[in-house]
């Protein structure tokens, strides 16, 4: 009889012996709640939340375990992680093909000077890198800094490449802040702009973008980025390949599959794969609080960097740019553009900035990938 | 710079502040920001050239249609 009770209560005993598991369950429930109730990146937060509960059950079979008499039994989530992320970062790269197939670079191509806002809005990454280097080794500092890229797949690639021990917390924080862009950005923008500046109107004169330009653009970006930061070519190449599928006009079926089926499938397994690293011992550390603070700092400085760059350009331009458009150069697409459109209308109900904001926003997608690639080139030599 | 680093060292004495690492981070940040701007500038000019070439081609075809 005792043996039966021992067997049935083994899991409960494991839970009592390691109460940290309960904290991870709470985190799992929180992620599921945020995904369902607040609609915050549900595609990733719900699989991650459920996965967090799954891997933090005592002796969970979802992750690799040593079973007496049998030896090592590989868990499905560990296998997915090793195959899809640790191996050749296949999941984030495949996701980039899907993202590339979703993005219309038209607003950017009709006003290419918006590209510089993408570059300026990466400031937060480097501010966080410098601050984090005060406390942590460069590989960890760079992995945390890339949260500010507001770009999940790039964050996964870098954190995995730099073998940081904070992979899971970094991804939870990165995706949570991406969902919080509509709350973070207005505060950051209002800190550095006046109402008069926010009301600046911008003419929208869309130049027709030829099909040849649309087709050659992804190829040119891949070659240019590949020549300057060769290690970034996997990231940039996958994003631009997806876009080439979209723009070439003869692969509509593949483009649709990439932007819908592939992207959904990869998102599904990506969330669960990341959850395999969300074990209590890897997650519950004081550094988690630091990552939350640094991530917020990064998002705020990204926005401020873009806004201040637009203000700098306004010193030299006849037709003024609404500085808020500069703040859209982050990768969180299309939330950031929507935020600026809404703020423009608040400042002046006739001020429509959406198309300019979308152009800056898609430039942020390119710049964040290049920022990740540049860090991938520079950091390993210093580790 | 040295004075700044010594102030940071004394303030952050309780953590493992590494001066060389901090300088490396500053260097990486500087090179990275510059590189991103260079890439975006080259892409900007590439797009401008593509637009110019397209406009030229369109103008030529319009001219030839007019001549016909």
Interface residues (C-beta under 8 A of the other chain):
Chain A: X109 X112 X113 X115 X116 X118 X119 X122 X123 X125 X126 X127 X129 X130 X132 X133 X134 X135 X137 X138 X141 X142 X207 X209 X210 X212 X213 X216 X217 X220 X221 X224 X225 X228 X229 X363 X366 X367 X370 X371 X374 X375 X378 X379 X382
Chain B: X8 X12 X15 X16 X17 X21 X22 X24 X25 X26 X28 X29 X31 X32 X33 X35 X36 X37 X38 X39 X40 X41 X42 X43 X44 X46 X47 X48 X50 X51 X54 X58
